[in-house]
Amino acid sequence: MILKAIDLREKSEVELREELEKLRRELFESRMKFHSRNLENTSSLRELKKSIARIHSVLNEKKLDESKKEQVA
């Protein structure tokens, strides 16, 4: 499942963290399947890693936006 950064920016921080945990579990399960030779679509590993990185990026953006707002106020 490929997640778009635009869609992720609309979600709250709690929703992003839940999605992150879900993707991490899915990545773990996919890695286990890969090593046991049961994973059919090996490109899903790469997609999962990229989606996790996108969520981390959006969370970091939100954190930086909050700190900028605090500095201005």
C-alpha positions as YAML, in Angstrom:
chain: A
units: angstrom
residues:
- id: 1
  name: MET
  ca: [0.00, 0.00, 0.00]
- id: 2
  name: ILE
  ca: [1.59, 3.22, -1.16]
- id: 3
  name: LEU
  ca: [0.80, 6.25, 0.96]
- id: 4
  name: LYS
  ca: [0.97, 9.74, -0.49]
- id: 5
  name: ALA
  ca: [2.51, 12.54, 1.56]
- id: 6
  name: ILE
  ca: [-0.43, 14.83, 0.70]
- id: 7
  name: ASP
  ca: [-2.87, 12.37, 2.25]
- id: 8
  name: LEU
  ca: [-0.64, 11.88, 5.28]
- id: 9
  name: ARG
  ca: [-0.44, 15.63, 5.99]
- id: 10
  name: GLU
  ca: [-4.22, 15.72, 6.44]
- id: 11
  name: LYS
  ca: [-4.10, 13.14, 9.24]
- id: 12
  name: SER
  ca: [-3.55, 13.94, 12.90]
- id: 13
  name: GLU
  ca: [-0.41, 12.95, 14.75]
- id: 14
  name: VAL
  ca: [-2.25, 10.14, 16.55]
- id: 15
  name: GLU
  ca: [-3.52, 8.70, 13.27]
- id: 16
  name: LEU
  ca: [-0.03, 8.89, 11.79]
- id: 17
  name: ARG
  ca: [1.49, 7.04, 14.74]
- id: 18
  name: GLU
  ca: [-1.18, 4.33, 14.47]
- id: 19
  name: GLU
  ca: [-0.50, 3.98, 10.75]
- id: 20
  name: LEU
  ca: [3.24, 3.84, 11.48]
- id: 21
  name: GLU
  ca: [2.81, 0.98, 13.94]
- id: 22
  name: LYS
  ca: [0.58, -0.88, 11.48]
- id: 23
  name: LEU
  ca: [3.16, -0.53, 8.70]
- id: 24
  name: ARG
  ca: [6.00, -1.59, 10.99]
- id: 25
  name: ARG
  ca: [4.11, -4.77, 11.92]
- id: 26
  name: GLU
  ca: [3.37, -5.42, 8.27]
- id: 27
  name: LEU
  ca: [7.04, -4.91, 7.35]
- id: 28
  name: PHE
  ca: [8.11, -7.33, 10.08]
- id: 29
  name: GLU
  ca: [5.66, -9.96, 8.85]
- id: 30
  name: SER
  ca: [6.75, -9.43, 5.26]
- id: 31
  name: ARG
  ca: [10.41, -9.84, 6.22]
- id: 32
  name: MET
  ca: [9.59, -13.12, 7.96]
- id: 33
  name: LYS
  ca: [7.74, -14.32, 4.88]
- id: 34
  name: PHE
  ca: [10.64, -13.22, 2.68]
- id: 35
  name: HIS
  ca: [13.18, -15.19, 4.68]
- id: 36
  name: SER
  ca: [10.97, -18.26, 4.75]
- id: 37
  name: ARG
  ca: [10.50, -17.97, 0.97]
- id: 38
  name: ASN
  ca: [6.73, -17.36, 1.27]
- id: 39
  name: LEU
  ca: [6.61, -13.74, 0.11]
- id: 40
  name: GLU
  ca: [5.25, -13.48, -3.42]
- id: 41
  name: ASN
  ca: [5.68, -9.75, -4.01]
- id: 42
  name: THR
  ca: [9.18, -8.78, -2.89]
- id: 43
  name: SER
  ca: [8.72, -5.18, -4.00]
- id: 44
  name: SER
  ca: [6.25, -4.74, -1.13]
- id: 45
  name: LEU
  ca: [9.23, -4.56, 1.25]
- id: 46
  name: ARG
  ca: [10.52, -1.49, -0.53]
- id: 47
  name: GLU
  ca: [7.08, 0.12, -0.67]
- id: 48
  name: LEU
  ca: [6.55, -0.45, 3.05]
- id: 49
  name: LYS
  ca: [9.93, 1.09, 3.90]
- id: 50
  name: LYS
  ca: [9.16, 4.15, 1.79]
- id: 51
  name: SER
  ca: [5.73, 4.57, 3.35]
- id: 52
  name: ILE
  ca: [7.28, 4.40, 6.81]
- id: 53
  name: ALA
  ca: [9.83, 7.03, 5.79]
- id: 54
  name: ARG
  ca: [7.04, 9.28, 4.46]
- id: 55
  name: ILE
  ca: [5.19, 9.06, 7.77]
- id: 56
  name: HIS
  ca: [8.39, 9.93, 9.65]
- id: 57
  name: SER
  ca: [8.88, 12.92, 7.35]
- id: 58
  name: VAL
  ca: [5.34, 14.21, 7.87]
- id: 59
  name: LEU
  ca: [5.62, 13.75, 11.66]
- id: 60
  name: ASN
  ca: [8.88, 15.71, 11.61]
- id: 61
  name: GLU
  ca: [7.25, 18.47, 9.53]
- id: 62
  name: LYS
  ca: [4.42, 18.74, 12.05]
- id: 63
  name: LYS
  ca: [6.91, 18.90, 14.91]
- id: 64
  name: LEU
  ca: [8.89, 21.67, 13.17]
- id: 65
  name: ASP
  ca: [5.71, 23.62, 12.42]
- id: 66
  name: GLU
  ca: [4.74, 23.50, 16.11]
- id: 67
  name: SER
  ca: [8.17, 24.72, 17.21]
- id: 68
  name: LYS
  ca: [8.05, 27.59, 14.70]
- id: 69
  name: LYS
  ca: [4.63, 28.63, 16.00]
- id: 70
  name: GLU
  ca: [5.97, 28.61, 19.55]
- id: 71
  name: GLN
  ca: [8.93, 30.78, 18.60]
- id: 72
  name: VAL
  ca: [6.69, 33.35, 16.88]
- id: 73
  name: ALA
  ca: [4.30, 33.57, 19.83]
...
